[in-house]
C-alpha cells in the first residue's frame, strides 16, 4: 500500500492523471475507503472533466466519511462548477457546521 501511495502522489504532483488514476484505484482495491485515495480520485475525475464519475466518487466518499469537511467542500466545488449552486451551498453549509471557525 505504501508503494502505491507514493506512486500515486508522485504522479499527482506531476499532473499525470493517466498514471495517477490506476495507482489510486489500486490503493482502493487494497484498502477500500482509504480517505486520501478516495478524495484524490474524486478530484482527479473532476479535473479531467468527468463530472458524472466525479460526482459518484464524491458520493461514495461522503457515504464512508460523512463527517469530513474537506470532502463536503470539495464536492461543493464540483457541484458549483456544474451550475448546481443550491446543492453546493448545502454542502458548504455542512462543511462549515463540521468545522466551525474555518
C-alpha positions in Angstrom: 0.0 0.0 0.0 2.8 2.4 0.9 4.4 2.0 -2.5 1.1 2.6 -4.4 0.5 5.7 -2.2 4.0 7.0 -3.1 3.4 6.3 -6.8 0.0 8.0 -6.8 1.4 11.0 -5.0 4.3 11.3 -7.5 2.0 11.2 -10.5 -0.4 13.7 -8.9 2.4 16.1 -8.2 3.5 15.7 -11.9 -0.2 16.3 -13.0 -0.1 12.9 -14.8 -3.7 11.9 -14.4 -3.3 9.0 -16.7 -0.8 7.3 -14.4 -2.2 8.6 -11.1 -5.7 7.2 -11.7 -4.7 3.5 -11.8 -2.5 3.9 -8.8 -5.3 5.5 -6.8 -7.7 2.7 -7.9 -5.2 0.1 -6.8 -4.9 1.7 -3.4 -8.7 1.5 -3.1 -8.6 -2.2 -4.1 -6.2 -2.9 -1.3 -7.8 -0.6 1.2 -11.4 0.3 0.3 -12.5 3.5 1.9 -9.0 5.0 2.2 -9.8 8.7 2.6 -6.9 10.3 0.8 -7.1 7.9 -2.2 -10.9 8.4 -2.5 -10.6 12.2 -2.3 -7.7 12.4 -4.7 -9.6 10.1 -7.2 -12.7 12.2 -7.0 -10.6 15.4 -7.5 -8.8 13.8 -10.4 -12.0 12.8 -12.1 -13.3 16.4 -11.6 -10.1 17.9 -13.0 -10.3 15.7 -16.1 -13.8 16.8 -16.9 -15.5 13.6 -15.9 -18.2 15.3 -13.8 -20.6 12.3 -13.5 -17.8 10.0 -12.5 -16.5 12.6 -10.0 -20.0 13.0 -8.5 -20.2 9.3 -8.0 -16.8 9.2 -6.4 -17.7 12.1 -4.1 -21.0 10.5 -3.1 -19.1 7.2 -2.2 -16.5 9.3 -0.3 -19.2 11.1 1.7 -21.0 7.8 2.4 -17.9 6.4 4.1 -16.7 9.7 5.6 -19.8 11.7 6.4 -18.1 13.9 8.9 -15.3 15.2 6.6 -15.5 18.9 6.0 -12.8 18.6 3.2 -15.0 16.1 1.3 -18.1 18.2 1.6 -16.2 21.4 0.5 -14.5 19.6 -2.5 -17.8 18.1 -3.6 -19.4 21.6 -3.3 -16.8 23.0 -5.6 -17.6 20.4 -8.2 -21.3 21.0 -8.0 -20.9 24.8 -8.2 -18.8 24.3 -11.3 -21.7 22.2 -12.8 -24.1 25.0 -12.0 -25.8 23.2 -9.2 -25.4 26.1 -6.7 -28.2 25.1 -4.3 -26.7 21.7 -3.7 -23.2 23.2 -3.5 -24.4 25.7 -0.9 -25.9 22.9 1.2 -22.6 21.0 1.1 -20.7 24.1 2.1 -23.0 24.8 5.0 -22.5 21.2 6.1 -18.7 21.6 5.8 -18.8 24.7 8.0 -21.0 23.0 10.5 -18.5 20.2 10.7 -15.6 22.6 11.1 -16.8 25.7 12.9 -14.3 28.5 12.9 -12.8 27.7 9.5 
